[in-house]
Amino acid sequence: MLAKQCIITVHVALLTLVATMRVLAQPPVPDGARVTVTIVGDANCVLGNPIRLRFVLSNAGSEPFGFNTGGDYRWSGFPTRYKCSVRDRAGTALAATSAATPGGMVGTRTLHVGGEHCEELLLQNYVRVDRPGEFTLRVVHDFGWSATDDKPHPVAEARFGIALPTAAQADELVRSIAAAGEVPDKFDAWAGRHSAFRHLCHPVFLEPLERYAAAGEVRAVFGLHQIHTAGATAALLRLMASDRLDVEHAAASYLIQRIPRRLVDAHSQRFVVGRLGGFWRPEAAERLLSSARRLLGSGNVNCVRTGCRIIDAIGSPADGETVLQALEAAISGYHPPREAPHENILDAPGPVGALRYALAALRGRGFRAPIGGGLGVIMAQFLELGDPNVARREDWEGTLAAFFSANPPVLREAAVRALPRPPKGRWAELLQKALNDCDRGVVAAACDVAGHSGDRAFAPSLANIVRAEMHPSVVRAAGEALMRLAAHWEATDAWIERLAHEHGFHDAITFLLDRLEHPQADSGQFECLPRDERIALRKVWRRFFADEERRAAVRAGKPIPVTLDQARRLLGGALALLMPDGSYWPGDR
């Protein structure tokens, strides 16, 4: 039998394997566990070079023991369960880096007596190595063990030195990194984060980095970004005057990170507080806004997005016309409907999403779309109609009715979100039509609006979407809308039908579980059943809800009491909840 094992939450989505490990009882630290760490190569390092570590777990005891690793590398690309700290002779620590990870596969192994487990680590993944000196390194890993005061996790220590490179050495290091690889996209300003340029955190590298960046090595701009000084800010400002669009774009991308929070008002939609705001220069604001206007008019998606970030942070209503022109260009081309089951509908195509955020920030600062214009202006008017903080104009009904079904799909999606709340009369009819649109982004938006309408008349269409739609985001949007409308039975009946779909089975069985009385749990075990078993399970649920009293309870939003035998038959071994004592409810399959 083909089966897929994964960890789930009861009410929301997949848990990482690491989270599951925390639920299960962890063994104590083994008596024979020993760890060491050494610097690979010369322990006297030169600042800017990668510092590689060899971490060894050994068994110096009299019995084998188990250990696990992994579950910590997705997105980051390195094992984040290792914890590294580095302090100089005065006890001052190098700053820790941050890396989010949604987990990964966990491996559990046995280490026999006298055996070793080795792993090579890159120190710069864990701490920011930005100054020379004499340092003490400490590295620890939990290995799936539970630490106590008597038996803490073993810690490996090493001492090493870091020397400041000469100007010639710094120049040679920048040259060698530039020669080591090609930029996959010259307008990907963040490409440098994957290269050794990210290790060049000291002002000794300023001059060669700026020189290489000015010549078109945009990855070197990321190196400048890593140098937290006013001199690096000045270098970024000089690069923004480049006649090369890719260099200007990269410099602007990183200069945004140095905008201090005090310059950004509450209307900003996406500005992340600039942790480098202390290195800001007053003349940078006008330079950034001037660059934003060029980037918005470039036609390059990455450049337009960066221009939007600048406008979002420090733009004024005077920048609205430039944003509208970019929006016109972005939505006027041919945009086929998003029909594929796994097509991205969470983000608008190209730079449209970023342009919408920029317009939202400008609306908060007083910008309003002009009366007449092309599709960009119509889009801006629809976005205003969907903004509860903006009063509707007298002519809004005519504009919305005239362009509600217009192409491109992102305009129709904006029109759906511009409908009055709740939609009545002809607006309800237009919303009903949008629930059957050929573009899945429009359908998802229509589900959201229908769910907040309070009108149960939309329940049959929403239930049919759950039954038949193939795009998972649209199915979930319809299911959530049904629950907002308190259409409990319509939703339940639709999810029972959905049990036959392989890619909808997990959501269906999880939803149906919550129609039953069951114990609360933090995680569980899920298995996607073969087709014949899924279809048979659907028949079991149909028979269970042939009872009118149970249907009435569901309509009232009440969970149905079940015996363990009933729960086993209804879940079919596909789902079991992990209890605090380590047992499963309603039992193993």
Buried (B, 14 or more C-beta within 10 A) or exposed (E): EEEEEEBBBBEEEBBBBBBBBEBEEBEEBBEBBBBBBBBBEEEEBBBBBBBBBBBBBBBEBEEEBEBBBBBBBBEBEBBBBBBBBBBBEEEEEBEEBEBEBBBBEBEEEEBEEEEEBEEEBBBBBBBBBBBBBEBBBBBBBBBBBEBEEEBEBBEBEBEBBBEBBEEEBBBEBBBEBBEEEEBEEBBBBBBBEBBBBBBBBBBBBBBBBBBBBBEBBBBBBBBBBBBBBEBBBBBBBEBBEBEBBBBBBBBBBBBBBBBBEEBBEEBBBBBEEBEBBEBBBEEBBEBBBBBBBBBBBBEBBBBBBBBBBBBBBBBEEEBBEBBBBBBBBBBEEEBEBBEEEEBEBEEBBBBBBBBBBBBBBBBBBEBBBEEEBBBBBBBBBBBBBBBEEBEEBEEBBEBBEEBBEEBBBBBBBBBBBBBBEBBEEEBBEBBBBBBEBEBBBBBBBBBBBBBBBEBEEBBBBBBBBBBEBBBBBBBBBBBBBBBBBBBBBBBBBBBBBBBBBEBBBBBBBBBBBEBBEBEEBBBBBBBBBEEEBBEBBBEBBEEBBEEEEBBEBBBEEEEBEBEEEBBBBBBBBBBBBBBEEEEBBBEEB
